[in-house]
């Protein structure tokens, strides 16, 4: 559920502010790190 929310936020950022690609890239990096840690905490 949380992953879907994060993806939605990223998509909104990409489509609403295409000029801030560096910011979006930074966001993706942060989200990726967060998801990786989530997977480590809750292995499937």
Buried (B, 14 or more C-beta within 10 A) or exposed (E): EEEEEBEEEBEEBBEEEEEEEEEBEEBBEEBEEEBEEEEEEEEE
